[in-house]
Amino acid sequence: MKRALALLVLLLLSLSGLHAQKSMIELGDKVINAGIGIGNTLYLGGSGYSTMVPPISVSYEQAVVDDVFRKGVIGLVGSVGYTSFKFRYTLDNQDWGWNYHNIILGAGALLHYPLIDRMDTYIGGMLGYNFTTIADYGDSGDNNPESVGGLVPAGFIGVRYYFTEQYAAFAQLGYGVAYLTLGVSIRL
């Protein structure tokens, strides 16, 4: 996955010399994003695991530095996400397991670099904290795991296609809470 992401980034940067596009995001711009993830990275899946709520997220970004590599823009971003899943175990007429609820708060930076007209292409990274609560259910006696959490690193590439000056759709690929996130963006 890391190798494929690195190759995609190199391809995007090499294509950047083909077109001298104007950046879709400029210094001082503020953007709100709302998305839904595909491919939850907080659990590996497998037998017994199932998603209750897919990864959903909302983020706020502000462009703070321009003229990076001549036409790039750096934005700072804050994000909040939520997902939940359960593990269910059945054996000898017993049905028990755990429900996991994850709230992820994160902050990071994006480098926007124009490659295609009307598209905002970017690469970014974030560091978040996963606040996890776990509740047991079922027939088995002592199933009380403690609530846990931890740091969640994220690295990704993305693209926003602007339908108007204010509204865009986005797709973001990488590693964080989801492997792929799709959503909408609004420039304020």
Secondary structure, DSSP 8 states (H G I E B T S, - for coil): -HHHHHHHHHHHHHHTTT-----SS-TT-EEEEEEEEEEESSS---TTEEEEEEEEEEEEEEEEEEEETTTEEEEEEEEEEEEEEEEEEEETTEEEEEEEEEEEEEEEEEEE---STTEEEEEEEEEEEEEEEEEEEES-S-------EEEEEEEEEEEEEESSSSEEEEEEEEESSEEEEEEEEEE-
